């Protein structure tokens, strides 16, 4: 038996979207959002505040 795929919701059978970054074409900066700072463009990095679904 194959292992369960963690990206599939067993209740609905739907597949979770992979996180991605939204990058501004002209500045090269990424959309970054947090509760304390709001939504803004920031230097791209691999933090969770720039992981969109």
PyMOL commands that set and color helices and strands:
alter all, ss='L'
color gray80, all
select helices_A, chain A and resi 48-50
alter helices_A, ss='H'
color red, helices_A
select strands_A, chain A and resi 30-34+38-42
alter strands_A, ss='S'
color yellow, strands_A
deselect
rebuild
show_as cartoon
